Amino acid sequence: MKKKSENTANKILPVAVLAVILVLWELLVKLKDIKEYILPSPSAIAREFVVSFNLLVSHTAITLVETITGFIIGLITAVFLSLLLDKFMTLKMTVYPYLIVTQTIPLVALAPILAIWFGFGLLPKIILSVLVVFFPITLSLTEGLSSYDRDLYEMMTQMGASKKQIFLKLKIPSASVHFFSGLKIAAAYCVMGAVISEWVGAQKGLGIFLTRAMSSFQTAALFADIIIIIVISLVLFKTIQFIEKKTIRWRTEK
């Protein structure tokens, strides 16, 4: 009963805090008579969702295609490379340091380079989304596959376990926590990768909508765009978190 009450409180409190913030925000804008192009009220942002609904949907659809395609491709390639690095130690010693270095490259610097190489279509946006997903998952999974219990490994070896059994029964379960950590990091930044790429040059997408709203001082539209980006990122994050809870039951049942 106590745990159920805590779970209910954990769900209600964030909603209550958000409601208070929105009310105070609305009052501040009305009482101080702040211009909409400087700080729109929550009601003005909500009105923008209604007025620009069709436009926002069309731009969101493009960004979703870029994000989901990039996420799937990045996930598959990251898992494949991690398995290769785990199997071939020489390859891991050669490639792994470069994987770490890639994390220091800012996305804003990559976006224009990809645009020069691949144009302003969907391809450079998908590539940037792939890169955003690929590196954190590869690093996390590679690290996870080498973080198994050495004593348990020795015991399984002494008992005659095959390499396949050790991999499936020991290494995969040990790596699962690291893997989902990498997935959640990738989910949090995948949408941003597509949006940043759209800033450089695109015909449609939440990133180009963002730049157009900013250049025309449509601040309510700017906030609406940001909210959609946040929602997409949260949905991706929560989906992965849900799959993690269903997959790693020994961790969630503690």
Backbone as CSV, one residue per row, in Angstrom:
resi,resn,N_x,N_y,N_z,CA_x,CA_y,CA_z,C_x,C_y,C_z
1,MET,0.829,-1.206,0.000,0.000,0.000,0.000,0.868,1.263,0.000
2,LYS,1.919,1.232,0.831,2.808,2.383,0.923,3.490,2.645,-0.417
3,LYS,3.930,1.538,-1.075,4.609,1.680,-2.356,3.661,2.240,-3.406
4,LYS,2.392,1.807,-3.351,1.391,2.290,-4.296,1.151,3.783,-4.105
5,SER,1.117,4.213,-2.838,0.912,5.637,-2.530,2.083,6.476,-3.025
6,GLU,3.292,5.929,-2.871,4.496,6.636,-3.341,4.480,6.772,-4.858
7,ASN,4.055,5.713,-5.550,3.985,5.745,-7.008,2.964,6.773,-7.487
8,THR,1.819,6.840,-6.778,0.786,7.811,-7.125,1.290,9.230,-6.920
9,ALA,1.988,9.439,-5.802,2.543,10.762,-5.495,3.593,11.161,-6.534
10,ASN,4.404,10.196,-6.949,5.433,10.465,-7.948,4.837,10.886,-9.286
11,LYS,3.628,10.409,-9.572,2.971,10.765,-10.825,2.227,12.092,-10.716
12,ILE,1.618,12.332,-9.553,0.792,13.531,-9.371,1.639,14.781,-9.172
13,LEU,2.711,14.673,-8.375,3.524,15.844,-8.043,4.084,16.587,-9.263
14,PRO,4.695,15.895,-10.239,5.198,16.623,-11.407,4.095,17.353,-12.170
15,VAL,2.920,16.722,-12.274,1.781,17.342,-12.970,1.313,18.579,-12.215
16,ALA,1.261,18.463,-10.882,0.826,19.590,-10.054,1.803,20.766,-10.166
17,VAL,3.094,20.454,-10.143,4.119,21.506,-10.272,4.010,22.194,-11.627
18,LEU,3.806,21.396,-12.672,3.664,21.955,-14.022,2.437,22.865,-14.101
19,ALA,1.345,22.435,-13.498,0.118,23.240,-13.503,0.342,24.582,-12.811
20,VAL,1.035,24.562,-11.686,1.333,25.797,-10.947,2.205,26.725,-11.792
21,ILE,3.220,26.162,-12.442,4.117,26.959,-13.288,3.342,27.621,-14.424
22,LEU,2.434,26.856,-15.058,1.652,27.396,-16.175,0.725,28.524,-15.727
23,VAL,0.102,28.346,-14.547,-0.787,29.390,-14.015,0.001,30.659,-13.697
24,LEU,1.143,30.509,-13.029,1.982,31.662,-12.696,2.508,32.343,-13.958
25,TRP,2.865,31.550,-14.935,3.343,32.069,-16.219,2.257,32.915,-16.890
26,GLU,1.042,32.367,-16.926,-0.090,33.077,-17.539,-0.362,34.397,-16.819
27,LEU,-0.343,34.350,-15.505,-0.606,35.554,-14.708,0.491,36.603,-14.916
28,LEU,1.735,36.155,-14.948,2.856,37.071,-15.134,2.738,37.836,-16.448
29,VAL,2.431,37.099,-17.514,2.313,37.723,-18.837,1.161,38.723,-18.863
30,LYS,0.025,38.364,-18.254,-1.156,39.234,-18.260,-0.933,40.469,-17.386
31,LEU,-0.411,40.256,-16.186,-0.244,41.364,-15.245,0.837,42.344,-15.685
32,LYS,1.916,41.811,-16.235,3.028,42.667,-16.670,2.842,43.173,-18.100
33,ASP,1.786,42.698,-18.757,1.486,43.090,-20.134,2.700,42.877,-21.050
34,ILE,3.276,41.690,-20.934,4.446,41.344,-21.748,4.006,41.050,-23.178
35,LYS,4.707,41.631,-24.131,4.367,41.436,-25.533,4.553,39.970,-25.928
36,GLU,3.673,39.510,-26.820,3.685,38.102,-27.203,4.970,37.695,-27.911
37,TYR,5.582,38.616,-28.661,6.809,38.259,-29.372,8.004,38.116,-28.421
38,ILE,7.848,38.643,-27.175,8.903,38.488,-26.173,8.668,37.218,-25.352
39,LEU,7.469,37.099,-24.789,7.119,35.905,-24.015,5.626,35.643,-24.159
40,PRO,5.238,34.675,-24.973,3.820,34.354,-25.126,3.287,33.614,-23.897
41,SER,2.040,33.804,-23.601,1.405,33.099,-22.486,1.100,31.658,-22.900
42,PRO,0.902,30.765,-21.932,0.525,29.386,-22.273,-0.732,29.316,-23.141
43,SER,-1.687,30.213,-22.891,-2.917,30.215,-23.704,-2.614,30.618,-25.149
44,ALA,-1.662,31.549,-25.337,-1.269,31.956,-26.692,-0.575,30.804,-27.423
45,ILE,0.228,30.043,-26.696,0.910,28.886,-27.283,-0.114,27.816,-27.667
46,ALA,-1.088,27.597,-26.779,-2.158,26.632,-27.064,-2.955,27.062,-28.291
47,ARG,-3.205,28.361,-28.406,-3.928,28.894,-29.566,-3.123,28.687,-30.848
48,GLU,-1.805,28.802,-30.739,-0.941,28.593,-31.899,-1.019,27.153,-32.397
49,PHE,-1.143,26.208,-31.466,-1.309,24.798,-31.845,-2.559,24.614,-32.701
50,VAL,-3.626,25.321,-32.352,-4.887,25.212,-33.097,-4.775,25.882,-34.463
51,VAL,-4.233,27.099,-34.464,-4.123,27.881,-35.708,-3.180,27.219,-36.711
52,SER,-2.038,26.720,-36.227,-1.007,26.159,-37.120,-0.992,24.633,-37.094
53,PHE,-2.110,24.024,-36.742,-2.158,22.569,-36.547,-1.681,21.802,-37.783
54,ASN,-2.272,22.077,-38.940,-1.922,21.346,-40.165,-0.454,21.550,-40.535
55,LEU,0.023,22.772,-40.364,1.420,23.085,-40.676,2.364,22.347,-39.737
56,LEU,2.027,22.351,-38.458,2.863,21.661,-37.468,2.883,20.149,-37.711
57,VAL,1.741,19.591,-38.082,1.661,18.151,-38.354,2.548,17.776,-39.538
58,SER,2.504,18.580,-40.618,3.308,18.269,-41.809,4.805,18.364,-41.521
59,HIS,5.206,19.350,-40.736,6.620,19.487,-40.375,7.055,18.375,-39.412
60,THR,6.171,18.040,-38.473,6.477,16.972,-37.505,6.652,15.630,-38.203
61,ALA,5.834,15.367,-39.215,5.906,14.092,-39.936,7.283,13.887,-40.565
62,ILE,7.838,14.948,-41.160,9.164,14.855,-41.785,10.238,14.566,-40.741
63,THR,10.192,15.296,-39.634,11.189,15.096,-38.567,11.059,13.698,-37.956
64,LEU,9.839,13.203,-37.838,9.626,11.849,-37.310,10.241,10.794,-38.225
65,VAL,10.076,10.967,-39.530,10.666,10.028,-40.493,12.185,10.013,-40.341
66,GLU,12.781,11.193,-40.266,14.234,11.312,-40.105,14.696,10.679,-38.795
67,THR,13.944,10.948,-37.725,14.323,10.463,-36.397,14.219,8.952,-36.288
68,ILE,13.066,8.406,-36.677,12.828,6.961,-36.527,13.741,6.160,-37.450
69,THR,13.889,6.631,-38.699,14.789,5.942,-39.634,16.223,5.957,-39.111
70,GLY,16.664,7.129,-38.661,18.017,7.253,-38.116,18.217,6.403,-36.883
71,PHE,17.189,6.343,-36.028,17.293,5.565,-34.793,17.437,4.072,-35.097
72,ILE,16.614,3.576,-36.014,16.651,2.147,-36.345,17.991,1.768,-36.977
73,ILE,18.433,2.558,-37.960,19.706,2.270,-38.640,20.874,2.382,-37.653
74,GLY,20.848,3.432,-36.821,21.904,3.626,-35.838,21.963,2.495,-34.833
75,LEU,20.801,2.028,-34.396,20.728,0.922,-33.434,21.309,-0.363,-34.022
76,ILE,20.889,-0.690,-35.238,21.353,-1.935,-35.879,22.867,-1.910,-36.091
77,THR,23.373,-0.801,-36.625,24.818,-0.714,-36.890,25.627,-0.688,-35.590
78,ALA,25.079,-0.060,-34.551,25.776,0.001,-33.266,25.894,-1.383,-32.635
79,VAL,24.810,-2.146,-32.664,24.830,-3.507,-32.104,25.795,-4.383,-32.890
80,PHE,25.744,-4.270,-34.213,26.624,-5.080,-35.072,28.099,-4.786,-34.780
81,LEU,28.458,-3.498,-34.710,29.856,-3.134,-34.453,30.284,-3.548,-33.045
82,SER,29.403,-3.388,-32.065,29.737,-3.772,-30.688,30.039,-5.254,-30.583
83,LEU,29.266,-6.072,-31.284,29.499,-7.519,-31.284,30.833,-7.849,-31.948
84,LEU,31.153,-7.127,-33.007,32.450,-7.332,-33.677,33.609,-6.948,-32.757
85,LEU,33.459,-5.808,-32.085,34.526,-5.344,-31.184,34.712,-6.311,-30.016
86,ASP,33.613,-6.908,-29.565,33.698,-7.867,-28.462,34.366,-9.160,-28.918
87,LYS,34.148,-9.537,-30.154,34.695,-10.798,-30.666,36.169,-10.681,-31.043
88,PHE,36.535,-9.525,-31.611,37.908,-9.350,-32.087,38.599,-8.260,-31.255
89,MET,39.443,-8.664,-30.329,40.078,-7.741,-29.390,40.997,-6.745,-30.107
90,THR,41.687,-7.201,-31.157,42.582,-6.313,-31.908,41.788,-5.167,-32.546
91,LEU,40.634,-5.515,-33.094,39.762,-4.504,-33.697,39.279,-3.518,-32.638
92,LYS,38.956,-4.034,-31.466,38.489,-3.169,-30.375,39.593,-2.200,-29.941
93,MET,40.808,-2.713,-29.800,41.933,-1.856,-29.386,42.212,-0.770,-30.422
94,THR,41.908,-1.061,-31.696,42.168,-0.108,-32.774,41.060,0.940,-32.882
95,VAL,39.811,0.490,-32.823,38.665,1.354,-33.122,38.135,2.104,-31.905
96,TYR,38.138,1.467,-30.741,37.477,2.028,-29.550,37.961,3.442,-29.187
97,PRO,39.281,3.727,-29.223,39.723,5.099,-28.892,39.119,6.155,-29.817
98,TYR,38.939,5.791,-31.099,38.354,6.743,-32.049,36.868,6.969,-31.771
99,LEU,36.202,5.939,-31.277,34.791,6.082,-30.913,34.634,7.099,-29.775
100,ILE,35.569,7.068,-28.843,35.532,8.011,-27.727,35.781,9.444,-28.227
101,VAL,36.734,9.580,-29.143,37.067,10.901,-29.694,35.870,11.510,-30.415
102,THR,35.080,10.682,-31.099,33.940,11.197,-31.865,32.922,11.906,-30.973
103,GLN,32.895,11.560,-29.694,31.931,12.177,-28.785,32.244,13.643,-28.511
104,THR,33.440,14.086,-28.881,33.816,15.481,-28.652,33.435,16.385,-29.833
105,ILE,32.976,15.782,-30.936,32.614,16.566,-32.124,31.193,17.104,-31.967
106,PRO,31.009,18.432,-32.009,29.660,18.988,-31.851,28.783,18.732,-33.075
107,LEU,27.498,18.486,-32.847,26.565,18.216,-33.939,26.451,19.396,-34.893
108,VAL,26.522,20.598,-34.326,26.391,21.811,-35.135,27.493,21.883,-36.189
109,ALA,28.664,21.328,-35.873,29.785,21.335,-36.818,29.599,20.277,-37.907
110,LEU,28.958,19.159,-37.563,28.766,18.081,-38.534,27.674,18.389,-39.545
111,ALA,26.619,19.067,-39.101,25.452,19.312,-39.955,25.804,20.005,-41.274
112,PRO,26.563,21.119,-41.269,26.886,21.758,-42.548,27.782,20.914,-43.448
113,ILE,28.664,20.123,-42.832,29.540,19.247,-43.629,28.711,18.203,-44.370
114,LEU,27.742,17.613,-43.661,26.865,16.613,-44.271,26.003,17.237,-45.369
115,ALA,25.600,18.489,-45.154,24.797,19.191,-46.162,25.606,19.427,-47.434
116,ILE,26.897,19.762,-47.273,27.776,19.973,-48.427,27.974,18.672,-49.197
117,TRP,28.141,17.584,-48.456,28.398,16.290,-49.091,27.161,15.662,-49.725
118,PHE,26.012,15.769,-49.040,24.820,15.016,-49.452,23.622,15.887,-49.842
119,GLY,23.795,17.202,-49.838,22.700,18.067,-50.257,21.760,18.416,-49.110
120,PHE,20.565,18.883,-49.471,19.623,19.379,-48.473,18.365,18.513,-48.365
121,GLY,18.438,17.297,-48.850,17.298,16.383,-48.762,17.244,15.654,-47.431
122,LEU,16.566,14.511,-47.427,16.408,13.715,-46.199,17.710,13.042,-45.764
123,LEU,18.543,12.661,-46.737,19.721,11.838,-46.436,20.637,12.425,-45.369
124,PRO,21.086,13.704,-45.464,21.984,14.224,-44.419,21.325,14.280,-43.042
125,LYS,20.000,14.492,-42.988,19.288,14.519,-41.705,19.276,13.127,-41.065
126,ILE,19.030,12.127,-41.913,19.015,10.740,-41.412,20.414,10.329,-40.963
127,ILE,21.430,10.724,-41.731,22.813,10.379,-41.371,23.182,10.970,-40.017
128,LEU,22.808,12.232,-39.785,23.137,12.859,-38.501,22.396,12.174,-37.358
129,SER,21.131,11.790,-37.598,20.375,11.046,-36.583,21.028,9.697,-36.300
130,VAL,21.515,9.044,-37.352,22.212,7.762,-37.195,23.448,7.938,-36.321
131,LEU,24.224,8.973,-36.595,25.451,9.216,-35.823,25.157,9.512,-34.362
132,VAL,24.092,10.286,-34.130,23.706,10.616,-32.746,23.338,9.355,-31.973
133,VAL,22.688,8.412,-32.650,22.267,7.159,-32.016,23.419,6.168,-31.924
134,PHE,24.198,6.092,-32.990,25.223,5.057,-33.134,26.279,5.085,-32.037
135,PHE,26.852,6.240,-31.782,28.007,6.305,-30.886,27.686,6.000,-29.421
136,PRO,26.646,6.593,-28.818,26.387,6.239,-27.407,26.002,4.782,-27.208
137,ILE,25.260,4.207,-28.166,24.878,2.791,-28.036,26.108,1.903,-28.200
138,THR,26.941,2.215,-29.172,28.154,1.409,-29.402,29.065,1.435,-28.185
139,LEU,29.302,2.618,-27.648,30.172,2.749,-26.477,29.590,2.019,-25.274
140,SER,28.296,2.193,-25.029,27.660,1.573,-23.860,27.633,0.055,-23.972
141,LEU,27.241,-0.448,-25.133,27.142,-1.901,-25.313,28.517,-2.553,-25.306
142,THR,29.485,-1.919,-25.945,30.846,-2.467,-25.950,31.404,-2.550,-24.530
143,GLU,31.154,-1.484,-23.763,31.593,-1.478,-22.367,30.857,-2.547,-21.563
144,GLY,29.560,-2.685,-21.831,28.749,-3.663,-21.104,29.160,-5.098,-21.377
145,LEU,29.525,-5.394,-22.612,29.908,-6.758,-22.977,31.221,-7.194,-22.325
146,SER,31.990,-6.234,-21.839,33.261,-6.581,-21.180,33.186,-6.389,-19.661
147,SER,31.988,-6.123,-19.132,31.863,-5.842,-17.694,31.206,-6.991,-16.921
148,TYR,31.292,-8.190,-17.467,30.688,-9.352,-16.812,31.506,-9.784,-15.592
149,ASP,30.907,-10.604,-14.754,31.536,-11.119,-13.537,32.613,-12.144,-13.906
150,ARG,33.853,-11.835,-13.609,34.964,-12.720,-13.996,34.926,-14.051,-13.239
151,ASP,34.511,-13.999,-11.979,34.431,-15.247,-11.201,33.368,-16.172,-11.779
152,LEU,32.249,-15.590,-12.177,31.171,-16.386,-12.778,31.615,-16.952,-14.125
153,TYR,32.413,-16.159,-14.844,32.955,-16.627,-16.123,33.860,-17.844,-15.913
154,GLU,34.734,-17.743,-14.906,35.633,-18.863,-14.611,34.848,-20.104,-14.214
155,MET,33.800,-19.917,-13.418,32.991,-21.050,-12.976,32.297,-21.722,-14.159
156,MET,31.727,-20.910,-15.071,31.046,-21.463,-16.246,32.031,-22.183,-17.159
157,THR,33.239,-21.633,-17.256,34.272,-22.269,-18.084,34.663,-23.625,-17.505
158,GLN,34.840,-23.666,-16.170,35.205,-24.919,-15.496,34.109,-25.976,-15.634
159,MET,32.873,-25.505,-15.738,31.736,-26.436,-15.866,31.498,-26.853,-17.311
160,GLY,32.364,-26.367,-18.225,32.287,-26.807,-19.612,31.311,-26.024,-20.481
161,ALA,30.965,-24.836,-20.068,30.048,-24.024,-20.867,30.724,-23.592,-22.167
162,SER,29.964,-23.609,-23.251,30.505,-23.203,-24.547,30.566,-21.679,-24.635
163,LYS,31.263,-21.171,-25.652,31.350,-19.720,-25.848,29.970,-19.112,-26.091
164,LYS,29.139,-19.861,-26.809,27.789,-19.388,-27.089,26.979,-19.283,-25.798
165,GLN,27.096,-20.286,-24.932,26.370,-20.270,-23.652,26.858,-19.136,-22.755
166,ILE,28.162,-18.923,-22.726,28.734,-17.833,-21.923,28.232,-16.482,-22.434
167,PHE,28.181,-16.370,-23.762,27.728,-15.116,-24.369,26.254,-14.838,-24.041
168,LEU,25.415,-15.854,-24.195,23.972,-15.680,-24.004,23.576,-15.618,-22.530
169,LYS,24.227,-16.405,-21.686,23.820,-16.519,-20.280,24.558,-15.559,-19.343
170,LEU,25.722,-15.084,-19.771,26.521,-14.217,-18.899,26.716,-12.814,-19.478
171,LYS,27.253,-12.744,-20.689,27.648,-11.444,-21.234,26.440,-10.571,-21.626
172,ILE,25.461,-11.193,-22.255,24.274,-10.421,-22.673,23.518,-9.862,-21.463
173,PRO,23.214,-10.693,-20.436,22.540,-10.122,-19.255,23.366,-9.026,-18.570
174,SER,24.689,-9.201,-18.515,25.544,-8.194,-17.887,25.552,-6.884,-18.682
175,ALA,25.452,-7.015,-20.015,25.527,-5.833,-20.879,24.187,-5.117,-21.022
176,SER,23.090,-5.758,-20.604,21.762,-5.211,-20.874,21.542,-3.838,-20.227
177,VAL,22.025,-3.661,-19.004,21.851,-2.367,-18.319,22.595,-1.269,-19.072
178,HIS,23.836,-1.545,-19.475,24.625,-0.585,-20.245,23.944,-0.280,-21.583
179,PHE,23.424,-1.331,-22.206,22.779,-1.188,-23.514,21.584,-0.239,-23.434
180,PHE,20.728,-0.434,-22.444,19.545,0.418,-22.312,19.916,1.839,-21.885
181,SER,21.003,1.972,-21.152,21.483,3.324,-20.818,21.880,4.074,-22.089
182,GLY,22.589,3.379,-22.974,22.962,3.972,-24.251,21.756,4.292,-25.112
183,LEU,20.759,3.395,-25.094,19.524,3.612,-25.853,18.796,4.870,-25.382
184,LYS,18.737,5.048,-24.064,18.022,6.210,-23.521,18.746,7.513,-23.837
185,ILE,20.075,7.476,-23.814,20.844,8.659,-24.205,20.591,8.977,-25.679
186,ALA,20.603,7.936,-26.507,20.363,8.111,-27.938,18.967,8.662,-28.202
187,ALA,17.980,8.161,-27.476,16.601,8.623,-27.650,16.458,10.092,-27.287
188,ALA,17.188,10.504,-26.259,17.094,11.891,-25.795,17.659,12.872,-26.815
189,TYR,18.639,12.431,-27.617,19.317,13.334,-28.545,19.007,13.084,-30.013
190,CYS,18.320,11.990,-30.319,18.074,11.625,-31.713,17.255,12.690,-32.445
191,VAL,16.182,13.156,-31.816,15.334,14.178,-32.432,16.136,15.463,-32.643
192,MET,16.940,15.810,-31.649,17.754,17.022,-31.748,18.731,16.940,-32.916
193,GLY,19.249,15.747,-33.197,20.143,15.576,-34.329,19.457,15.926,-35.643
194,ALA,18.226,15.439,-35.805,17.457,15.745,-37.020,17.136,17.230,-37.110
195,VAL,16.753,17.821,-35.984,16.376,19.242,-35.960,17.576,20.134,-36.301
196,ILE,18.723,19.836,-35.704,19.934,20.630,-35.981,20.312,20.537,-37.457
197,SER,20.172,19.339,-38.025,20.482,19.162,-39.440,19.534,19.976,-40.319
198,GLU,18.284,20.088,-39.897,17.293,20.875,-40.653,17.600,22.371,-40.592
199,TRP,18.249,22.796,-39.535,18.628,24.216,-39.429,19.511,24.641,-40.602
200,VAL,20.402,23.746,-41.001,21.381,24.069,-42.043,20.696,24.293,-43.384
201,GLY,19.682,23.490,-43.659,18.975,23.625,-44.926,17.958,22.518,-45.113
202,ALA,16.705,22.894,-45.251,15.637,21.924,-45.467,14.409,22.654,-45.978
203,GLN,13.516,21.893,-46.594,12.254,22.472,-47.054,11.156,22.273,-46.023
204,LYS,11.263,21.182,-45.274,10.263,20.892,-44.239,10.924,20.233,-43.043
205,GLY,10.237,20.299,-41.899,10.756,19.721,-40.671,10.655,20.706,-39.525
206,LEU,10.688,20.194,-38.316,10.558,21.058,-37.145,11.718,22.038,-37.023
207,GLY,12.886,21.649,-37.521,14.046,22.544,-37.466,13.865,23.767,-38.349
208,ILE,13.386,23.558,-39.577,13.177,24.695,-40.491,11.996,25.539,-40.024
209,PHE,10.981,24.883,-39.442,9.850,25.632,-38.876,10.339,26.520,-37.735
210,LEU,11.272,25.990,-36.966,11.855,26.729,-35.842,12.576,27.990,-36.320
211,THR,13.385,27.849,-37.349,14.139,28.996,-37.865,13.217,30.035,-38.491
212,ARG,12.179,29.583,-39.178,11.232,30.518,-39.801,10.442,31.275,-38.737
213,ALA,10.017,30.563,-37.691,9.278,31.213,-36.603,10.162,32.234,-35.891
214,MET,11.433,31.883,-35.715,12.366,32.773,-35.027,12.639,34.030,-35.854
215,SER,12.844,33.876,-37.156,13.151,35.012,-38.017,11.974,35.961,-38.190
216,SER,10.750,35.447,-37.998,9.560,36.291,-38.134,8.980,36.705,-36.777
217,PHE,9.721,36.445,-35.699,9.332,36.819,-34.337,7.980,36.218,-33.922
218,GLN,7.678,35.017,-34.427,6.472,34.292,-34.022,6.839,33.392,-32.835
219,THR,6.964,34.011,-31.686,7.489,33.320,-30.513,6.549,32.215,-30.025
220,ALA,5.260,32.414,-30.178,4.301,31.368,-29.782,4.500,30.116,-30.629
221,ALA,4.720,30.302,-31.941,4.995,29.174,-32.833,6.316,28.508,-32.461
222,LEU,7.282,29.327,-32.031,8.581,28.821,-31.590,8.414,27.882,-30.388
223,PHE,7.623,28.319,-29.414,7.360,27.494,-28.233,6.595,26.221,-28.604
224,ALA,5.642,26.338,-29.518,4.868,25.172,-29.955,5.786,24.128,-30.586
225,ASP,6.710,24.586,-31.406,7.687,23.702,-32.049,8.551,23.003,-31.001
226,ILE,9.032,23.768,-30.039,9.889,23.210,-28.981,9.134,22.156,-28.174
227,ILE,7.866,22.430,-27.887,7.052,21.474,-27.126,6.911,20.158,-27.887
228,ILE,6.710,20.236,-29.194,6.593,19.015,-30.004,7.898,18.223,-29.969
229,ILE,9.020,18.915,-30.078,10.331,18.248,-30.006,10.497,17.535,-28.666
230,ILE,10.102,18.212,-27.592,10.198,17.626,-26.248,9.313,16.389,-26.134
231,VAL,8.089,16.491,-26.657,7.131,15.370,-26.573,7.660,14.152,-27.326
232,ILE,8.172,14.358,-28.527,8.713,13.243,-29.316,9.877,12.579,-28.578
233,SER,10.772,13.399,-28.030,11.923,12.867,-27.285,11.469,12.078,-26.066
234,LEU,10.468,12.602,-25.348,9.956,11.921,-24.152,9.272,10.612,-24.503
235,VAL,8.520,10.599,-25.604,7.846,9.360,-26.026,8.871,8.286,-26.352
236,LEU,9.922,8.662,-27.077,10.998,7.716,-27.388,11.667,7.206,-26.112
237,PHE,11.972,8.136,-25.214,12.645,7.790,-23.958,11.777,6.853,-23.121
238,LYS,10.493,7.189,-22.980,9.583,6.388,-22.159,9.321,5.014,-22.775
239,THR,9.313,4.951,-24.104,9.131,3.656,-24.773,10.289,2.722,-24.467
240,ILE,11.495,3.262,-24.549,12.686,2.464,-24.234,12.696,2.077,-22.754
241,GLN,12.302,3.013,-21.901,12.240,2.736,-20.461,11.235,1.618,-20.164
242,PHE,10.103,1.626,-20.868,9.079,0.580,-20.701,9.622,-0.782,-21.128
243,ILE,10.292,-0.806,-22.292,10.887,-2.056,-22.785,11.951,-2.555,-21.818
244,GLU,12.722,-1.634,-21.243,13.756,-1.995,-20.276,13.142,-2.674,-19.047
245,LYS,12.053,-2.109,-18.546,11.398,-2.686,-17.363,10.852,-4.078,-17.643
246,LYS,10.349,-4.284,-18.856,9.813,-5.592,-19.223,10.919,-6.605,-19.502
247,THR,12.073,-6.093,-19.926,13.182,-6.980,-20.306,14.064,-7.331,-19.116
248,ILE,14.420,-6.327,-18.323,15.326,-6.548,-17.186,14.504,-6.581,-15.910
249,ARG,13.746,-7.628,-15.708,12.854,-7.737,-14.548,13.618,-7.832,-13.234
250,TRP,14.805,-8.473,-13.274,15.582,-8.634,-12.031,16.013,-7.289,-11.467
251,ARG,16.113,-6.274,-12.349,16.531,-4.958,-11.876,15.350,-4.170,-11.321
252,THR,14.195,-4.261,-12.003,13.035,-3.463,-11.611,12.272,-4.051,-10.434
253,GLU,12.508,-5.322,-10.133,11.765,-5.978,-9.057,12.474,-5.920,-7.719
254,LYS,13.580,-5.223,-7.643,14.324,-5.111,-6.379,13.516,-4.338,-5.360
